[in-house]
């Protein structure tokens, strides 16, 4: 199984500021996914990040609000820009299991609270 | 677009009771089906999965799920729950394609509370 770490594990931020979340994987993966889990809700896909290309965003999510970087095959960042209290969520990255493309491993998540 | 429905928001059971959590999905093509579990303060973990073959799949910790294609369902079962099964359970699906990975679509989750 892949080992995925995220930083920070949690943060409390002020409205209008931005936070960059890091996701590090212990093996090389072509594809990474970023999800959001709002309080009491399920996980919703934000975007798919492939190394060497622009991230693909789901309906309702835009690059200006959630810019993503994917500089290499083991690392990605998600920035939550110009935050509002509605952005308070857990943000998770996930990667597919090597050789078994339809199964995914999840990171521990970053719990974000916006005041 | 795919969607996943989990019918129970919160289930409370006594230890040793039997468990069945409902999950229905909507998608006309071939899908992969998953149940993930999130114990308090821990990561999402895969409980079990269905890709093809025997529609009754067995997972970790005594859980099993049955894929009924005609009902678009993938219900999770356990004959006798334990206090340690207290967690949030998520049903998820993605498209079964050969060309690579597809993202998961999750249900809203079911919180299971097991009491002594």
Interface residues (C-beta under 8 A of the other chain):
Chain A: X31 X33 X41 X42 X43 X44 X45 X48 X92 X94 X96 X101 X102 X103 X104 X105 X106 X107 X108 X109
Chain B: X32 X34 X36 X43 X44 X46 X49 X51 X90 X92 X94 X96 X100 X101 X102 X103 X104 X105 X106 X107 X108 X109
